[in-house]
């Protein structure tokens, strides 16, 4: 099956699943199913590495943490890093056969990793994952077998080192086996409590009650009445449309689902019985879209929600025009008006329907474990030496400094619990003329950084804003989640499954998004329109083929758990 250039560029999921687990690190030097063997040569000590870096980075030459790691490993790295045109330059080097010893911080997809592993461009690192060569990484893989599974391709080979950040509620004290990602509920809904109080209205608990509140905001022109803005500037509710942290999806919870924009594929739902479905073909989805058309027709939903940018949304909110919206934090969206806003809890469904009393917040997966951030090429003559350099990255205090900045610069000392403390914004500005975030951007290194959840309890503290958001997640949103099942982002797909997803995913997501927007704006669907829509998803967008691909991959994943 021939794919267009556009379809090839769509990319696939990062992460993976091992069909049959290989021997663990303690098994010594092993060969994988492709008969991968170790290269014992240790003569090469200078390596060329090409990859990405932050646009604000000062570069990796002279980076004190990287220099110390090179000295410790007895190697010298010649860095060729860039923030612009990275994909283009990497492609030129690969197609021209001018390979560096390794690519770092490129972010290859699983599709690319499998392809370059299969043709020999990337080395299979499986035989090098031993306590003698990579003791730190082996300890991680032994403690986290799910990470080994996530970086193992369908053929059993491991063509890149793991990276990822486990920012979860474990960082604020939840048990590891009951922790949820900071991305589990991306949209926090919020409401202008000052307007509610002015109108003597209670906090809404259902969609019908929110409808009445939005109507009151509009009828009383609260932007003008309360803030003195121009007449008619009140926007009862505004969001983006199917946007990550600023979409409308949280309001669908009254119909039993929240179809978040997803790292896997939009609208996918894994039921608690392990069956894959797409909510965009369910009766609940149809009822939901029909219901919200009425809101749109009444002028309660912003007519620009389907086209506005996040900066346009922020501008409206920070001028005091908006009653209800969604974002990652209240303060970031509402600016000087933030004091007047509170979280609007997930709402139950409409009265007189089968959804009355229903509140179905579903959660999405966190960030995947990727093996596309460090890939050693067939040019490298001494992989052992290079891997010993990178094994140092899998130690808590090292990854801490690679992620944020050096001890003595970004980290100022330890508290009485032995946890590293980071520099404050005030201290950073006084000492370096930068905010704490800007200082981090200068020192941050891209590449195979694996920030484990336990580091936030044993090595260094999570950023204050992350702690705040996870606390809000745990206290204000997770109580509304009745089923914590979600499709795992770290599933790996066979070559045929990846072809199926690459071919059909863009068409399916585009068709659903377009039709959903039309139905909210124009009304519908009629019975005939609904049946025609579902048939189109099957015939033109490969819905059934996608279900089979995702189901088969999940079934294999479930067998290893």
C-alpha positions as CSV (number, residue, x, y, z in Angstrom):
1,X,0.0,0.0,0.0
2,X,1.5,3.3,-1.1
3,X,1.2,6.2,1.3
4,X,1.3,9.9,0.4
5,X,4.1,12.1,1.7
6,X,1.5,13.9,3.9
7,X,0.3,10.6,5.4
8,X,3.9,9.5,6.1
9,X,4.5,12.7,7.9
10,X,1.6,12.2,10.3
11,X,3.8,10.1,12.6
12,X,2.8,7.4,15.0
13,X,2.8,6.7,18.7
14,X,5.9,6.7,20.7
15,X,6.3,3.8,23.0
16,X,6.0,0.1,22.7
17,X,5.2,-3.4,23.9
18,X,7.3,-6.5,24.1
19,X,5.4,-9.5,22.7
20,X,7.6,-11.9,24.6
21,X,9.9,-10.4,27.3
22,X,13.6,-10.9,26.8
23,X,15.9,-12.0,29.6
24,X,16.4,-9.3,32.2
25,X,19.6,-7.3,32.7
26,X,20.8,-9.8,35.2
27,X,21.0,-12.4,32.4
28,X,24.4,-11.1,31.1
29,X,25.4,-10.6,27.5
30,X,22.4,-11.8,25.4
31,X,21.5,-11.9,21.8
32,X,18.1,-10.8,20.7
33,X,15.8,-12.6,18.3
34,X,17.6,-10.9,15.4
35,X,20.9,-12.5,16.5
36,X,22.2,-9.1,17.6
37,X,25.7,-9.4,19.0
38,X,27.9,-7.1,21.0
39,X,30.8,-5.2,19.4
40,X,33.7,-5.5,21.9
41,X,35.7,-2.7,20.4
42,X,36.6,0.0,22.9
43,X,39.2,2.0,20.9
44,X,36.9,4.9,19.9
45,X,36.8,7.6,22.5
46,X,35.6,10.6,20.4
47,X,32.1,10.6,19.1
48,X,29.9,12.8,16.9
49,X,26.4,13.4,18.1
50,X,23.7,15.3,16.2
51,X,20.4,16.4,17.6
52,X,18.1,19.0,19.0
53,X,18.3,21.6,21.7
54,X,16.1,24.3,23.2
55,X,16.0,27.6,21.2
56,X,17.1,29.3,24.5
57,X,20.0,26.8,25.1
58,X,23.5,28.2,25.3
59,X,24.6,25.0,23.5
60,X,26.2,21.8,24.8
61,X,29.9,22.8,24.3
62,X,31.2,23.9,27.7
63,X,28.0,22.6,29.5
64,X,29.4,21.8,32.9
65,X,27.3,18.8,33.6
66,X,27.9,17.2,30.2
67,X,31.6,18.0,30.4
68,X,31.8,16.3,33.8
69,X,30.0,13.2,32.5
70,X,32.4,13.0,29.5
71,X,35.4,13.2,31.8
72,X,34.0,10.5,34.0
73,X,33.4,8.2,31.1
74,X,36.7,9.0,29.4
75,X,35.1,10.2,26.1
76,X,34.9,13.4,24.1
77,X,31.6,14.4,22.4
78,X,31.5,16.6,19.4
79,X,28.1,18.2,19.5
80,X,26.1,19.2,16.4
81,X,22.9,20.6,17.9
82,X,20.2,22.9,16.6
83,X,16.8,24.1,17.4
84,X,15.6,24.9,13.9
85,X,15.4,22.7,10.8
86,X,16.3,19.6,12.8
87,X,14.1,17.2,10.9
88,X,15.3,18.4,7.6
89,X,19.0,18.1,8.5
90,X,18.5,14.7,10.1
91,X,16.8,13.5,6.9
92,X,19.6,14.8,4.8
93,X,22.2,13.1,6.9
94,X,20.4,9.7,6.9
95,X,19.5,9.7,3.2
96,X,23.0,10.8,2.2
97,X,24.7,8.2,4.4
98,X,26.6,10.9,6.4
99,X,25.7,9.5,9.8
100,X,26.9,10.7,13.2
101,X,27.7,8.2,15.8
102,X,24.4,8.9,17.4
103,X,21.3,11.0,17.1
104,X,20.1,12.7,20.3
105,X,16.9,14.6,21.1
106,X,15.4,14.0,17.6
107,X,12.3,12.3,18.8
108,X,12.0,9.5,16.2
109,X,8.6,7.8,16.1
110,X,8.3,4.1,16.6
111,X,7.7,3.7,12.9
112,X,11.1,5.4,12.2
113,X,12.9,3.4,14.9
114,X,11.6,0.1,13.6
115,X,12.4,1.0,10.0
116,X,16.0,2.2,10.8
117,X,16.5,-0.7,13.1
118,X,15.4,-3.1,10.4
119,X,17.7,-1.7,7.7
120,X,20.7,-1.5,10.1
121,X,20.9,2.2,10.4
122,X,20.3,2.0,14.2
123,X,22.1,-0.5,16.3
124,X,20.2,-3.0,18.4
125,X,21.2,-2.2,21.9
126,X,19.8,-5.3,23.6
127,X,23.1,-7.1,24.0
128,X,24.6,-4.0,25.7
129,X,22.0,-3.8,28.4
130,X,24.1,-5.5,31.0
131,X,25.2,-4.6,34.6
132,X,28.8,-4.4,33.3
133,X,28.0,-1.8,30.6
134,X,24.9,0.0,31.8
135,X,24.4,-0.7,35.6
136,X,22.2,2.3,36.2
137,X,19.8,1.6,33.3
138,X,19.7,-2.1,34.2
139,X,18.5,-1.2,37.7
140,X,15.8,1.0,36.3
141,X,14.7,-1.7,33.8
142,X,14.6,-4.4,36.6
143,X,12.5,-2.1,38.8
144,X,10.3,-1.0,35.9
145,X,9.7,-3.8,33.5
146,X,7.0,-1.7,31.8
147,X,9.8,0.6,30.6
148,X,11.7,-2.3,29.0
149,X,8.4,-3.3,27.3
150,X,7.9,0.3,26.1
151,X,11.2,0.5,24.2
152,X,11.2,-3.0,22.7
153,X,10.1,-3.1,19.1
154,X,8.0,-5.9,17.6
155,X,11.0,-7.8,16.4
156,X,12.4,-7.9,20.0
157,X,15.1,-5.3,19.3
158,X,15.8,-2.2,21.4
159,X,17.1,0.5,19.1
160,X,17.1,3.4,21.5
161,X,17.5,4.3,25.1
162,X,14.4,5.2,27.2
163,X,13.3,8.7,28.0
164,X,10.1,10.1,29.6
165,X,8.9,12.0,32.6
166,X,6.6,10.3,35.2
167,X,5.0,13.4,36.6
168,X,2.2,11.8,38.6
169,X,0.3,12.1,41.9
170,X,2.9,9.9,43.4
171,X,4.9,13.0,43.6
172,X,2.5,14.4,46.1
173,X,2.2,11.3,48.1
174,X,-0.1,8.9,46.3
175,X,1.0,5.2,46.3
176,X,2.9,4.3,43.1
177,X,0.3,1.8,42.0
178,X,-2.5,4.3,42.4
179,X,-0.8,7.3,40.9
180,X,-2.2,9.3,37.9
181,X,-0.4,11.4,35.4
182,X,-0.6,15.2,35.5
183,X,-2.1,14.9,32.0
184,X,-5.0,12.6,33.1
185,X,-7.5,15.4,33.0
186,X,-6.1,18.1,30.7
187,X,-9.0,20.6,30.9
188,X,-9.9,22.3,34.1
189,X,-13.2,24.1,33.8
190,X,-13.7,27.3,35.6
191,X,-16.5,29.8,36.3
192,X,-16.7,33.4,37.4
193,X,-17.9,33.0,41.0
194,X,-18.1,36.8,41.4
195,X,-20.8,36.9,38.7
196,X,-22.7,34.0,40.3
197,X,-22.7,35.8,43.7
198,X,-23.8,39.1,42.1
199,X,-26.7,37.3,40.6
200,X,-27.3,35.2,43.7
201,X,-27.0,32.0,41.8
202,X,-25.7,28.7,43.2
203,X,-22.8,26.8,41.8
204,X,-24.1,24.6,38.9
205,X,-24.0,20.8,39.4
206,X,-25.7,19.7,36.2
207,X,-25.5,20.7,32.6
208,X,-29.1,22.1,32.7
209,X,-28.1,24.3,35.7
210,X,-25.1,25.6,33.8
211,X,-27.2,26.3,30.8
212,X,-29.4,28.6,33.0
213,X,-26.4,30.2,34.6
214,X,-24.9,31.0,31.2
215,X,-28.2,32.4,30.0
216,X,-28.2,34.7,33.1
217,X,-24.7,35.8,32.4
218,X,-25.7,36.7,28.8
219,X,-29.1,38.3,29.7
220,X,-27.5,40.5,32.4
221,X,-24.5,41.3,30.2
222,X,-22.2,40.6,33.2
223,X,-19.0,41.8,31.5
224,X,-20.6,45.3,31.3
225,X,-22.5,45.2,34.5
226,X,-19.8,43.9,36.8
227,X,-16.5,45.0,35.2
228,X,-17.8,48.1,33.3
229,X,-16.8,46.8,29.9
230,X,-18.7,47.9,26.8
231,X,-22.3,46.8,26.4
232,X,-22.7,43.4,24.7
233,X,-19.1,42.2,25.4
234,X,-20.2,39.3,27.7
235,X,-19.2,35.8,26.4
236,X,-21.1,33.3,28.6
237,X,-18.7,30.4,27.7
238,X,-15.7,30.2,25.4
239,X,-13.2,27.4,24.8
240,X,-11.3,26.0,21.8
241,X,-12.7,23.1,19.9
242,X,-11.1,19.7,20.6
243,X,-8.0,21.4,21.9
244,X,-5.8,19.8,24.5
245,X,-6.1,21.9,27.7
246,X,-8.6,24.5,26.4
247,X,-11.3,22.5,24.6
248,X,-14.9,21.9,25.3
249,X,-14.6,18.2,26.0
250,X,-14.8,18.3,29.8
251,X,-18.5,19.4,29.4
252,X,-19.3,16.1,27.7
253,X,-18.9,14.3,31.0
254,X,-22.6,14.6,31.6
255,X,-23.1,12.1,28.8
256,X,-20.7,9.6,30.3
257,X,-17.4,10.4,28.4
258,X,-14.8,13.0,27.8
259,X,-13.2,12.5,24.4
260,X,-10.0,14.2,25.1
261,X,-7.5,15.0,22.3
262,X,-5.3,12.0,22.7
263,X,-1.7,10.9,22.1
264,X,-3.1,7.6,20.9
265,X,-5.9,8.6,18.5
266,X,-8.8,11.0,19.2
267,X,-12.1,9.5,20.4
268,X,-10.6,6.1,21.3
269,X,-12.1,4.5,24.4
270,X,-11.0,1.4,26.2
271,X,-13.8,-0.1,28.2
272,X,-13.3,-1.7,31.5
273,X,-13.8,-5.1,29.8
274,X,-10.8,-4.5,27.6
275,X,-12.7,-3.8,24.4
276,X,-11.8,-0.9,22.2
277,X,-14.4,1.4,20.9
278,X,-14.6,4.9,19.4
279,X,-17.0,7.2,21.3
280,X,-17.7,9.2,18.1
281,X,-20.1,6.4,16.9
282,X,-22.0,5.9,20.2
283,X,-25.5,7.0,20.9
284,X,-24.2,9.0,23.9
285,X,-22.0,11.0,21.5
286,X,-24.9,11.7,19.2
287,X,-27.1,12.9,22.1
288,X,-24.3,15.0,23.4
289,X,-23.7,16.9,20.2
290,X,-27.5,17.4,19.7
291,X,-27.7,18.8,23.2
292,X,-24.9,21.4,22.8
293,X,-26.3,22.6,19.5
294,X,-29.1,24.2,21.5
295,X,-26.5,26.1,23.6
296,X,-24.7,27.3,20.5
297,X,-28.0,28.4,18.9
298,X,-28.9,30.4,22.0
299,X,-25.6,32.3,21.9
300,X,-24.3,30.7,25.1
301,X,-21.2,29.2,23.4
302,X,-18.7,31.5,21.7
303,X,-19.2,31.5,17.9
304,X,-15.4,31.8,17.5
305,X,-14.7,28.6,19.5
306,X,-14.1,26.6,16.3
307,X,-11.5,28.9,14.9
308,X,-9.9,30.9,17.6
309,X,-6.3,30.5,18.8
310,X,-5.2,30.0,22.4
311,X,-3.9,33.6,22.4
312,X,-7.3,34.9,21.3
313,X,-9.0,32.9,24.1
314,X,-6.6,34.3,26.6
315,X,-7.1,37.9,25.4
316,X,-10.9,37.5,25.9
317,X,-10.6,36.0,29.3
318,X,-8.1,38.6,30.5
319,X,-10.4,41.5,29.5
320,X,-13.1,40.3,31.8
321,X,-15.5,39.2,29.0
322,X,-15.9,35.5,29.9
323,X,-18.1,33.6,32.3
324,X,-16.9,30.0,31.8
325,X,-13.8,28.5,30.1
326,X,-11.2,25.8,30.4
327,X,-7.4,25.9,30.8
328,X,-4.5,24.3,32.6
329,X,-4.6,26.9,35.5
330,X,-7.0,29.6,36.4
331,X,-4.3,32.2,37.0
332,X,-2.7,31.7,33.6
333,X,-5.9,32.1,31.7
334,X,-7.7,34.8,33.7
335,X,-4.8,37.1,34.6
336,X,-5.9,40.0,36.8
337,X,-9.4,38.6,37.0
338,X,-8.3,35.2,38.4
339,X,-9.4,36.1,41.9
340,X,-13.0,36.0,40.7
341,X,-12.9,32.5,39.3
342,X,-13.1,29.0,40.9
343,X,-13.1,25.6,39.4
344,X,-16.4,24.4,37.9
345,X,-16.7,20.7,38.9
346,X,-17.7,18.2,36.2
347,X,-21.5,18.3,35.7
348,X,-24.2,15.6,35.5
349,X,-26.4,15.1,32.5
350,X,-29.7,16.6,31.4
351,X,-32.9,16.0,33.3
352,X,-35.4,13.7,31.9
353,X,-32.8,11.7,30.0
354,X,-31.0,8.4,30.6
355,X,-27.9,10.7,31.4
356,X,-29.6,12.4,34.4
357,X,-27.3,12.1,37.3
358,X,-24.5,10.8,35.1
359,X,-21.0,12.3,35.4
360,X,-18.5,10.3,33.4
361,X,-15.1,11.9,33.4
362,X,-12.7,9.5,31.6
363,X,-9.0,9.9,31.8
364,X,-6.3,10.0,29.2
365,X,-2.8,8.5,29.4
366,X,0.3,10.4,30.4
367,X,3.4,11.0,28.3
368,X,4.8,7.8,26.7
369,X,8.2,6.2,27.3
370,X,10.1,6.8,24.1
371,X,13.2,5.3,22.6
372,X,13.6,8.0,20.0
373,X,15.7,10.4,22.0
374,X,19.0,8.5,21.7
375,X,19.8,6.2,18.8
376,X,23.2,4.9,18.0
377,X,24.0,4.4,14.3
378,X,26.1,1.9,12.5
379,X,28.9,4.4,12.2
380,X,29.8,4.0,15.9
381,X,32.8,1.8,16.3
382,X,32.7,1.5,20.1
383,X,29.1,1.5,21.3
384,X,30.3,0.3,24.7
385,X,32.1,3.5,25.5
386,X,29.3,5.7,24.3
387,X,26.7,3.7,26.2
388,X,28.8,4.0,29.4
389,X,28.7,7.7,29.0
390,X,24.9,7.7,28.7
391,X,24.4,5.2,31.5
392,X,25.3,8.0,33.8
393,X,22.2,9.8,32.7
394,X,20.1,7.1,34.5
395,X,21.0,8.3,38.0
396,X,18.7,10.6,39.9
397,X,20.9,13.6,40.6
398,X,22.3,13.5,37.1
399,X,19.0,13.5,35.3
400,X,17.9,16.2,37.7
401,X,20.7,18.5,36.5
402,X,20.2,17.6,32.8
403,X,16.5,18.5,33.1
404,X,16.8,21.7,35.0
405,X,20.4,22.9,35.6
406,X,23.6,22.2,37.6
407,X,23.9,21.9,41.3
408,X,25.2,25.2,42.5
409,X,23.3,27.0,39.8
410,X,19.7,25.8,39.6
411,X,19.8,23.6,42.7
412,X,21.0,25.5,45.7
413,X,21.3,22.9,48.5
414,X,19.5,20.1,50.3
415,X,16.8,20.4,53.0
416,X,16.7,18.3,56.2
417,X,15.1,15.4,54.2
418,X,18.0,15.3,51.9
419,X,16.0,16.6,48.9
420,X,17.5,19.1,46.5
421,X,16.0,22.6,46.6
422,X,15.8,24.7,43.4
423,X,16.5,28.4,43.0
424,X,13.6,30.8,43.4
425,X,12.6,33.3,40.7
426,X,13.8,36.1,42.9
427,X,17.2,34.5,43.5
428,X,17.6,33.7,39.8
429,X,16.9,37.2,38.7
430,X,19.2,38.7,41.3
431,X,22.1,36.3,40.5
432,X,21.7,35.6,36.8
433,X,19.2,38.2,35.4
434,X,16.8,35.5,34.5
435,X,13.7,33.8,35.9
436,X,14.0,30.3,37.2
437,X,12.2,29.0,34.0
438,X,14.6,31.0,31.8
439,X,17.6,29.7,33.7
440,X,16.3,26.1,33.2
441,X,15.9,26.7,29.4
442,X,19.6,27.8,29.2
443,X,20.9,24.6,30.8
444,X,18.3,21.9,29.8
445,X,19.7,19.1,27.7
446,X,17.6,17.1,25.3
447,X,18.1,13.4,25.1
448,X,17.4,10.1,26.9
449,X,16.3,11.6,30.2
450,X,14.2,9.4,32.4
451,X,12.6,11.3,35.2
452,X,11.0,8.6,37.4
453,X,8.2,9.3,39.8
454,X,10.2,8.2,42.8
455,X,12.8,10.9,42.1
456,X,10.2,13.5,43.2
457,X,10.1,11.8,46.6
458,X,13.8,10.8,47.0
459,X,16.0,13.2,45.1
460,X,14.4,16.6,44.2
461,X,11.1,18.4,44.5
462,X,8.7,18.8,41.6
463,X,8.1,22.3,40.4
464,X,5.6,24.2,42.6
465,X,3.1,24.7,39.7
466,X,3.2,21.0,39.0
467,X,2.5,20.2,42.6
468,X,-0.4,22.7,42.6
469,X,-1.9,21.1,39.5
470,X,-1.5,17.5,40.7
471,X,-3.1,18.5,44.0
472,X,-6.0,20.0,42.1
473,X,-6.3,16.9,40.0
474,X,-6.3,14.6,43.1
475,X,-8.8,16.7,45.1
476,X,-11.1,18.3,42.5
477,X,-11.2,16.0,39.5
478,X,-10.3,12.4,40.2
479,X,-13.3,12.0,42.6
480,X,-15.5,12.3,39.5
481,X,-13.6,9.5,37.7
482,X,-15.5,6.3,38.2
483,X,-13.5,4.1,35.8
484,X,-9.7,4.7,35.5
485,X,-9.3,2.5,32.4
486,X,-7.6,4.1,29.5
487,X,-5.9,3.0,26.3
488,X,-2.2,2.7,27.2
489,X,0.1,5.0,25.2
490,X,2.9,2.6,25.4
491,X,1.3,-0.1,23.3
492,X,3.5,-1.2,20.3
493,X,2.2,-2.1,16.9
494,X,3.2,-4.6,14.3
495,X,4.4,-3.3,11.0
496,X,1.0,-4.0,9.4
497,X,-0.8,-2.3,12.3
498,X,1.4,0.8,12.0
499,X,0.6,0.9,8.3
500,X,-3.1,0.7,9.0
501,X,-2.9,3.5,11.6
502,X,-0.7,5.7,9.5
503,X,-3.1,5.3,6.6
504,X,-6.4,5.8,8.3
505,X,-5.8,7.9,11.5
506,X,-5.6,11.4,9.9
507,X,-8.7,10.8,7.8
508,X,-10.8,9.5,10.8
509,X,-9.8,12.3,13.1
510,X,-10.4,15.0,10.4
511,X,-13.8,13.5,9.5
512,X,-15.0,13.3,13.1
513,X,-13.8,16.8,14.0
514,X,-15.4,18.4,10.9
515,X,-18.7,16.7,11.4
516,X,-18.9,17.3,15.1
517,X,-18.3,21.0,14.6
518,X,-21.0,21.2,11.9
519,X,-23.6,19.4,14.0
520,X,-22.9,21.7,17.0
521,X,-23.2,24.8,14.8
522,X,-26.0,23.7,12.4
523,X,-27.9,21.1,14.3
524,X,-28.4,17.4,13.8
525,X,-27.9,14.7,13.1
526,X,-31.1,13.2,11.7
527,X,-31.4,9.4,11.7
528,X,-30.3,9.3,8.1
529,X,-27.4,11.6,8.6
530,X,-26.2,9.6,11.6
531,X,-26.3,6.3,9.8
532,X,-24.5,7.9,6.7
533,X,-21.9,9.3,9.0
534,X,-21.1,6.0,10.7
535,X,-21.0,4.3,7.3
536,X,-18.6,6.9,6.0
537,X,-16.2,6.3,9.0
538,X,-16.2,2.6,8.1
539,X,-16.0,2.8,4.3
540,X,-13.8,5.9,3.9
541,X,-11.9,6.3,7.1
542,X,-11.1,2.7,8.0
543,X,-12.9,2.6,11.3
544,X,-13.2,-1.1,11.6
545,X,-9.6,-1.7,10.5
546,X,-8.4,0.8,13.2
547,X,-10.5,-1.0,15.9
548,X,-8.8,-4.3,14.9
549,X,-5.3,-2.8,15.0
550,X,-5.8,-1.1,18.4
551,X,-7.6,-4.1,19.8
552,X,-4.9,-6.6,18.8
553,X,-2.1,-4.3,20.1
554,X,-3.9,-3.9,23.4
555,X,-4.6,-7.6,23.8
556,X,-0.9,-8.3,23.4
557,X,-0.1,-5.6,25.9
558,X,-2.6,-7.0,28.4
559,X,-1.0,-10.4,28.3
560,X,2.3,-9.0,29.7
561,X,0.7,-7.1,32.6
